[in-house]
Amino acid sequence: MKKLWISFAVVLVFSFSVLGWIGTRIYQQMPPLPARIVDTNGTVVVPNGDIGRGQNVWQALGGMEVGSIWGHGSYVAPDWTADWLHRESSFVLTEWANTEFGKPYEQLSPEDQGKLRGRLEQIYRHNGYDAASNTIRIAPVRARAFESCLTHFSDVFINGNSAYAIPSGSVSSPERMRQLAGFIFWTAWAAAAERPGDNISYTQNWPYEPLVGNRPTGESVMWTGVSIIMLLAGICAMVWWYASQKATEPVGPIPATDPLGAWSATPSQRATLKYFWVVSGLIVVQILMGIVTAHYGVEGNGFYGLNISHILPYSVTRTWHVQLGIFWIATAWLAAGLFIGPLISGKEPKFQALGVHVLFGALLAVVVGSLAGEWMSIQNKFSDANAFLWGHQGYEYVDLGRVWQILLFVGLLIWLVLVVRATRPALKVAGDQRNLLYLFLLSSGAIFLFYGAGLTWGQHTHLTIVEYWRWWVVHLWVEGFFEVFATTVIAFFFTRLGLIRPAFAAKAALLSATIFLSGGIIGTCHHLYFSGTPTVALAFGSVFSALEVVPLTMVGYSAMDDLRNGRLAPWVQRYKWAIYFFVAVAFWNMVGAGLFGFMINPPIALYFMQGLNTTPLHGHAALFGVYGMLGIGLMLVCLRAMEPLNEWKEGWLRFAFWGMNSGLLTMCVGSLLPVGLAQTWASVDKGYWYARSTDFLGLPYMRTLRWLRVPGDTLFAIGALVLVAWVFAGRSGVKRSEVPIPNGVRVPSGD
């Protein structure tokens, strides 16, 4: 174990050193944020401070939940960076063509078109930033193009656009609209302007826009090749390593009866039941919000003919859909941590139940308060400053206002204290379990600590810096240390049942954490390729994100181990559906996180795919398929240990399991995948802007593909609703002093 702990520590120190160093490079080389923008005649296009104020307007109206910026955000409305860049450059070409040739650009000969495109590329690739005056200077024709784009965007955000699912009044005044336009213009400028001393833009030439010379860089192609080689090398090494291990690990004598059959739930454990009730309730609301959100994609501002966009606009339903998913998954995991503490130590500290009750109230206040604040922000009920504090920060996955964010951080600290005090007695007991407990406490501390990365930015922080730290939360908190935490909880579950040895469980959990984090920490940078970061982020992100996939290709081994553990004794059948959900986690880890994730992670792939439906394909399969299924599995384990003598109505669980998994798979391969691949073709063929445009998404076959989400969504929703009904009504079965178990084995009563 000592060597494994050293390896784990080396991975952490090395990985965070590299990630921190990349962060310093990002700070040094991010796109400059000018005080103002003027044309070369001295006319002010964007006044002092309007870019920053425009960013705040964008945040308050929903930010990344209304279209996207630099490819990050929602998918119904366009990517505003790409859309602005294409509209502006098209305006310039049209004006030049009419002035010089007396006819539209489309009617010019290829030679004349080429002449104008060459001139256009020259003025757009020119940087124009003057550090001394903190000013960007642009050609007068771009200033006129700005006014043309402002007119179009004002119509979209002030008058509304049903195709984009944007209701009228989303931006409350022309003044605020001009500020928002200044911010969007700046993101488009950074996407085309070349870095000083280089021939690529601040966003690595993203988005693909041939009119201004935005094409894939050589670095994107080269590092894609390197990442694929690293993936293959890593898989080969992992296969050889697995082949070198023992085929089976002796587990010793299997208990004749369920070790938890005589367990009597402690007061704090019983207090976690209401957490699982809330988990179930939030699942229902999230599904409802998901149905409405998906429907906005095909009907704009209506829901089967009902115009509800002024009450529940798309930006609200999508915000709630994303936030509720995070809330219920995190609640299930946190409740599992609270429940397992007394199981580990065999004791319950004084006032532990009170702490669990207090934490529940705090988490409930954060959920309700943050959702209400987000609605009020999007409905223009707050000033921009108050919207950031109490309403909507505008950043996907961390949308909740800063006050609610701080309260959630405090809640996680309370949770950590409760977990530590419940498990501390077990640290005094010598044995193989101690190593597993250290890993459990380390991951619990990391869950508290890494959510704090979301407090590193402020209302006026540069967007590139926000993106760097935001992905610390989304990638390292959710996909990193929550993964380690879950691995240790499952390991404790199997050791507590006597199905695996504590020493083997500790070794397996520590090794899994080391392998996963060796790619996962630095792999965070694969989210940052085109967010105004230097090439070093692309290089490290592409290579290490490929290494993230390596352990996911072998998760079938752990899934089979779980199934074998479930067959070691007849009484284990009572945990059958929890184990099945753990097996589903392995499947979706391989497919959703591994296959669908690597499909979009290489730089050259993401260059054309970022922000298309290939992203929610990966997101749904990984977030719900992995973390959602895991949260449900942990909930079932806790409920079983809470009521060991109840005979569950397993037919309900069977339907819920297969309904959710088959529905999710149908949604992914029947709609999201073909829509995403069709968009990718459009992106490569005509430009990224076209793949996100209503001209393309409104084509008959694209509308059909988007409607094809309905069968999978419906099956998934029914399965989830059956699970929720089971939690509230179908769980209670026959309770006897002695419960018959398959094959005649009987479990003595704990009463």
N, C-alpha and C positions, 0 to 999 in steps of 0.2 A: 504493500500500500504506500510505503514511503516514496517509491519511485513514481507512482501515479500522482501523488500529491505534488511532487516536485514538477512533474510534467504539466500538471494543471496550473501551477503557479507561474511557470515559465510562459505558458500560452497566454495567461492573463496579462502579465507584465509586458511581454513583447507586443501583443496585439493592441493593447491600449496605448502603448508608446507610439506605435505606428499611426494609429487612428488620431491621436493627439497631434502628432507631427503633421499629418495631412490637414488637420484643422488649422494649424498655424499658417500653412501654405494657402488655404482658402481665405483666411483673414487678409493675407498679404496681396492676393491676386484676384479678389472678387471684383465684379464690375463696379466702377465708380458711381456713386449716387450723387449727381450734381445738385447744386442749389437751384439752378434754372436752366432752361433751354432757349437759345435764341437762334435766329437765322443769321447768315453772314451779312445781311443788311442792317443788323442790330435790332430787328423786331423781336420782341419777347413772345415766344410761343408758349412756354410753360413758366409761370412766375416763380419767384423764390418760394421754396418749401412745398410747392403743389404736388410734387412727386410723392413725398412722404405723406402728405394729407390724402392724396389719392389712394395710397396703399391702405390707409385707415378706412376710407370709404369702402374699398373692396373687402376689407376684413368684416366690417359691420354688416354688409349686405349678404354675407355668407361665404365670401372668399372662395376657397377651393370647392365649395359645394355648389357653385354656380359657374359651370365651365371650368377651365383650368388655366394655369399660368405655367409656362415652361414644362407643360405636359403633366403637371400634378393637379389632380382635382377630379371633378365629375365629368360625365361623358355625354350628356344630352346637348348642352350648349357647346359652342366651339371652344377650342383653345384660343384664348384672347390674344396671346402673343402671336401665334401663327396667323390668325384671322386678320389682325391689324397689319402685320407685315405684308400679307398678300394684298389686302385692300389698298394699302398705301402705295406699294410698288406698282400695282395696276393703274392707280390714278396717275402716277407720274408718267408711265408709258403712254397712257391715253392722251394726256395733255401734250406731251412731246410730239406724238404722232399727229394730232390735230393741228398743232402749231406749225410743224415742219413739212408735213405731207398732205394736210388737209383732209385726212380720213382716219377712221379708228385704227388702233394698233393691229387688231385682228385682220384687217384688210391689207396690211402692208406685205411686201414681198419678204421672203425669208432673209434676204440680205439686209433689208432696211430694219427688219425686226432685230436681227443680230447686232446691228450698229447701235440701236437704242438700248438693248439689253446690256451691251458692253459698258455704255455710259452709266446706266442704272447701277450696275454692279460696282462700278468705281465709286460712286457717291455713297452707296450704302456700306461698302466695306471700309470706307474712310472712317477713322475713329472720331475725330472732331472734339475730343475732350480736352479742355484746357485746365490743368490742375491749379494753376496760379489763381484763376478766377472762379474755379469750381463750376465751370460752365461747359455745356455741350453746344457746339455750333454746327448747324445743319444748313443745307442748301435751301434757298427760298422756295423751291418747288416742293420740298418736303414739308415746309411750313404750310403751304396751301393744301397739301395732301392731309396734313394733320386736321385742318378744318373740315375737310370732306369726311374723314373717318369719324370726327367728333359728331357730325350730323347723323351719321348712320348709328353710332353707338348710343347717342341720345335717344333716338327712336326706339332702340332695343330696350334700354334700361328705364326710360321715363314713360314711354307709351306702352311698353310691353311687347313681347314676341312669343306667340304661342308655340311656334316650332322649337324654340329654345326653352320652353317651360318657364319663361320669365314674365311675371305679371306686371301690369302697369304700376308705376310708382315705386319700383324697386330702388331707384335713386331719386331722392326727394326734391332735388332742385338742379337747375342748369349749372350753378356754381360748383356743386359737388360732382356733377357729371364731368365738368371740365377737369377737375382734379383727378377723377378716376381715369379719364383719357390720358392725362399726363403720366400716370403710373403705368398704364398699359403701353404707351408709346416707349417709355424707358425700357420695359422688358423686351420690346421688339427691337429697339436700338441695340441693346446688349446682345441680341441673338444674331445680328448681322455685322456689327462693328468689330474689326479685327483687334485683337490684343496688341498692345504696343510691342513692336519687335517680333511679331509673329504673323502668320498668314491664316489663322483660324479665329473664329469669333469667341466671345466670352463663354458662349454656351456650346462650344465644340461644333459650331456650324449647325446646331439644331435650332429650328425645325428644318426639314428638307424643303427648300424653296429655291428651285433653279433660277428664278427670275433675278435673284440678288446674289447668286453664286453660293448659296448654302447647300453644300453637298457633303457626304460622309468624309471624314478626315482619314488620312492614312493610319493615324493612331487607333481609330476605331476598328479598322480592319485588322491591323496587326495584333492588337490586344484581344480581339475576338478569337483569333487563331491560337494565341497563347492560352487563353482560358479553356478552350476545347481540349488542348493537349494536357493541361493540368487536370481537367476532369477525367480524361481517360487514364492518366497516370495514377490519379487518386483512387479510381475504381479498381484498377489492377492491384494496387498496393493493399486496398481493403479486402479484396477477394483472397489474396495470398494470406493476409493476416487471419481472416476467418478460417481458412483452410488449415492453418497451423494450430488452431485451438482444439480443445477436446470436444468430441461430438456431444457429450452430455456432461452435466455437472451433477455429481451425486448430491442428493438433497437430504439423505438420511431418512429416518422413519417418518412417514406421513401421519399426522394425527388421525385417529379413527373417527373423530367428530369435529365439528366446526369449533375452532378455538374461540371464536367470537360468539358462539351460541349461548354461552353463559354470561356474556358481557352485559352489564346494566349501564345504560347511557348516563353520563354525569349531567348535572344541571347545565353546564356550559355547552355540552354536546346537544342536549335537547333544545337549547336556545338557538342553535344553528338551523333548526327546522324552518324557521321563518325566513332565513336567508334563501333556502331552496324554494319556498313559496314565491318570494320576490323574483328569483331566477325564472321560475315558470311564468309568472305574470309578465316579466319583461320580454320573454321569448314571444309571447302572443303579440304584444305591442310592436316589437321589432318586425315580426312577420307582416303585420298590417301596414306598417310604414314601408316595408319593402315592396309589398304589392302595389301600393299607391305610387311609390317612386318609379318602379319599373313601368307602370302604366303611363306615367307622364312622358316616357320616352317614345310612346306611339300615339298619344292623344294630346300632347302639348299641355294645355291648361285644364283638361277635363279628366273626369273619372267615370267612364261609361256614360258620357253625356252630361254629367254634373260638373259645373265649373266651380271647383273648390280652391282654385289657386290663390284667391285673396285671403282665404282662411288658413289653408295649409299649402303654401307654395312648395314647389319642388325642392328649393334650397332648405326648407324646414324638414320635409319628410326625409330627405337624404341625410341631413345632419343627424336627425333622430335615429334613423336606421343604423347608421354607423356607430353612433355613441351608445345606443341601447345594446348593440352587439358586444361592444367592449365592456359595458357595465355588467351584463348578465354573465358573461364568461368570467370576468374578473371576480365577480361575487361568488360564483360557484367555486373557483379556485381558492379564494380567501376563506370561504366557509370550510372547505376541505382541510386547509391548514389549521384552522381553529379546532376542527373536530379531531384531527389525528393527534394533536398534542397529548391529551390524556391517554390515548391508546399507546403512545410511545413510552410515556413515563409511568403509566398506571396510576397516576395521581392527578388530583385537580387542585390548583392553588386556591386560596381564599379569594373570594370576590371575582373569580374568573367569569362566572356567569354574568355578573353585573357588567363587566367590561365588554362581554360579547353583546349584551343588550345596548349599551351606550354606542358601541361601534355601529351597530345596525341602524340606530337612529341617525347617526352622523352620515352614513353612506346613503340612507334614504333621502336625507335633506339635500345632499349633493346631487343626486340623480334628479329629483323633482325640481330643485332650484336651477340647475344648469339647463335643463330642457326648457323650462319657462323663460329663462334669460335668453337663450338662443332664438326662441320665437319672437320675443320682444325686440331683439336687435334687428332681426331681418324685417320686422314690421315697422322699423324706423321709430321705435319708442324710446331709444336711447341716443344720447350724444355719442360721438365716436369714442371719447375717453371712457364713458360709462359702458359702452358696448364691449370694449376690451376687458373691463373689470368684471362686469356682471353678465354680459351677453355672449357674444360670438367672437372668438379670436380669428376665425377665418381659415384656420389651418387644419386640414383633414386629419382625423383621429384625435386631435387635441383641440377640438372646436370650443370646448367649454371655457367660459370666462375665467380670468385670472383668479378672482376670489374663490370660485368653486374649485379651481385647480389647486390652490393652496390648501383649501379644506380637505380635498381628497388626499393630498400629500400628508397632511396631519393624520387623516384616517388611516393611511398605510403605516404610519409610525405607531399608532395605537395598536393596529393589528400585529405589527412586529413585536411589540412589547408583550402582547397576550400570547403569541406563539412561543416566544423565548421563555417566559415564566412557566408555561405549561410543560415545556420539554426539558427545562433545566435539570430537574431531578435525575433524568436519564443520563446526563453527562457524568454523574458521579458513579455510575455503574460501569465497571470495566467490562469489555467485551467487544466483539466484532461490530455490534450495532453502532458504536460510538462514531466510527468513520462516516457512516451513512448519515448520522445525526449532524455531524459537522457540515456536511454538504447541504443538508436540508436547511440549516440555520444560515449558511452562507448565501444560498439562493434566496432565502426569505429576506435577508438584509439587502440583497441586490435589488429585489423587487421594490422595496421602499426607496433605496438610493437612486436608482436609475429613472424612476418617475420624476425625480427632481430635475432631470435634464430639461424638462419642459418649462422650468422656471428661469432658464438662462437668458431668454430673450424678453424684450419689452415691446410696447406698442409700436415703437418707431424703429425697431431693429431692421437692419438690411435683410432683404429676403433670402439671399444666399446663406447668411449666417443662421437665420431661422431654420432653413432646410437642413443644414448640418445638424443642429441640435434636435430638431423635430424627429429625425430618423434615429437618433439615440433612443428616444422614447419608443417609437413604433417598432424599430428593429431590435434594439438591444433589450428593451424592457419586455415587449411581448414575445418576440421570436427568439430571444436569447435566454434571459435568466428565468422567465416563466417556464420555459422548456426544461431547464435544469430542475426547477422546483417540482414540476409535474413528474419528472422521471424519478425523483427521490420519494415523492408521495406514493407512487405506484409500487416502488420497491419496498417501502415500509408496509404497504398493504399485503404484498405477497409474503414478506417475512413474518408479519403478524399472524398470517394464516398458517405458517409453518410449511409453505410450499417451496421456498428457496432459503438457502443459508444466508444469514446476515452478512458474512464475509464476502460471499459471492455477489450479493445484491449491492454492497458498497463498492466493490471493485467494478462491477458492470456500470453502475450509475456514474461513478467518477470517470471511468474511461469514456462513456458516452458523452458526458459534459465536456471533457477535454477535446474530443474529436469534433464535436459540433461547434464549440466556441473557437477552435483554431481557424475555422473559416468564417464563422458568423460575425465576429467582432469587426474585423477589417472589411468583411463583405458588406457591411453597412453602406459602404461607398458606392455600391452599385445603384443605389437610389439617387446618387448625386451627379451622374455623368454630365447632365445638361442643365444644371442649376447655377451656372455662373462659376463653376469650380475649375481649377487648373487640370491639366492632363494627368497629373499624379493621382488624382482621385479616380480617374477612369482606369488607369493601369492597375492600381491595387484593388479597386473594387471589382473589376472583371475577373482577375485571377482568383481572389479569395472567395468571391461569390460562387465560382465554379466548385471550389473545395467544399462549400456548404452542401452541395448536392451529393457529394460522395457518400456520407453516412446514410443519406436518405435512400440510396439505391439498395442498401442492405437491411432496411427496417423490416423486411419480410422475416428475417431471422427472429427478431424480437416478437413479432406478431405470432409466429409459430410457437415460440416459447410460451407466450401467454395462453395460447390455446392448449398446449400440452399441460401447462399448470392447471388449467381448468378441468382436466380429465384425470388428474392424479388421484382423486378420491371422489366418491359419489356425492358427498355433501357439498363439494365445491360448485355443484350445479346451481346452488342458490345464488351464486355470484356470476352466473353465466352471462347475463346481459351487460353487466358492468365490464366483463372481460371482452365481450363482443364489441363494445364501444371502444375499448382500448385497441382492439384489432383494427377497427375502422380508422382510428388515429394513424396507425402505421400505414394503412392503405393510402389515406389522403396525404400523409407526409410524403410518400413516394410519388403520387400522381399530382396532387395540388401544389405542394411546395417544391418537389423535385422536378417532375416533367414539365408542368405548366410554368413553374418558376424559371427554370433554365431556358425555356423557350423564348423568354423575353429578356433575360439578363445579359447575354453577350452584347457588347456595345453596338455592333452593327445591326443586331436584331432590334434592340431597344430604340435605336435611332429612328426607325420607321414605325415601331409599335407603341412607343410610350403614349399612354393616355388613350389607347384604343380599347376595344372590348376584350383584347387579350389580357389587359390589366385586371378587370373585375373577374375574368375567368380564373386567374391565379388567386385573386383576393378571396373570392367566395370559397374556392376549393381548399385554400390554405387556412383562412381565418375560421370559417365554420367547420370545414372538414377535419382540421387538425385540432384547433383550440376549442371550438364548440363541442365537438364529439368528446374531447378529453374532459371538458367541464361537466358534461352529462354523465360520463363514466364515473368521475369522482363523486358526483351527486348520488349516483346509485350505490356506490360503495358505502358512503356515509349513511344513507337511508337504511341500507341492509344492516349495518352494524348498530344503528339506532333501534331497530326493531327486528332482532334476529329470529324471533319465533313467528313472524307473520308469513303466511303463504301468499305471495304476490300473485296477482292476475297477470301471468306472463304473456298471455295472448296479446294484451295491450302493448307490452314492451316489444314483442316480436313485430307487430305492425308498425310501431313507431320507428324502430331501428331500420327496417327495410324500406319503409316509406321515405324517411329522411335521406337515407343514403342513395336509394335509387332515384329519388326526385332531384337531389343535388347533382348526380351524375348526368341525368337527362337534361337538366338546365344547362350544364356546362358543355356537353358535347352536342346537344341538339340546337343550341341557340348562341351562347356566348362565343364558343370556339369558331363556328362558321362566320358569325358577324365580324369577329376580330380578324380572321384571316382575309375576309373580303375587304375590310378596311385597310389591312396591310397592303394588299394589292393596289388599292386606290392610292395609298400613300406613296408607294414606289413609282407608280405610273404617272401621277399628276402632281404630287406634292402633299405634304402632311395636312395642309389646310383643307384639301378636298376630301380626305378621308373622314374629317370631322364635320363636314358641311351638310346642310339639309339637302343640297342638290344630290349628294350621294346617298345619304341615309334615307332620303325620301323615295328612292327608287323602289318599284313594286316588290322586287325580290328581297330587298333589304328590309322592307316593312314586314314581309312574311316571316323572314328569319327572326326578326325581333319579337313578333307575336308568338313564335314557337317557344318562347320561354314559358308560356302559360301552362302546358302540360307538366313540365318538370316542377315549376313553382307550385302548382296546385298539389301535386303528389307530396312534395316536400312539406308544404304547409299543413296538409291533413295529418301527415306523420308526426309533425311537431305538436299539433293540437291534441292528438291522441296521447302523446307523452305528457303534456301539461294536464290533461284530464286525469291521467293515471296518478300523477303526483297529488292532485287535490282529492280525487274520488276513488280511483281504482286501485290504490296501493293497499288499502286495508283489506286483508283477507281473513282466513281462519286463524285464530291465535289459540294455541293449545299449550298445555304444560309440556307436551312432547310433540315435536313436529316430525312427521314421516318424511324421510329423504329417499330419493331413488335408490333402488337395490337393497332396500331394507335397513340401511344404516340409520340410526336414530340419534338425535341430538338432545342431550339433557337440557332441561329447562334452566334458565337463569333466574327464574322468579323465586 
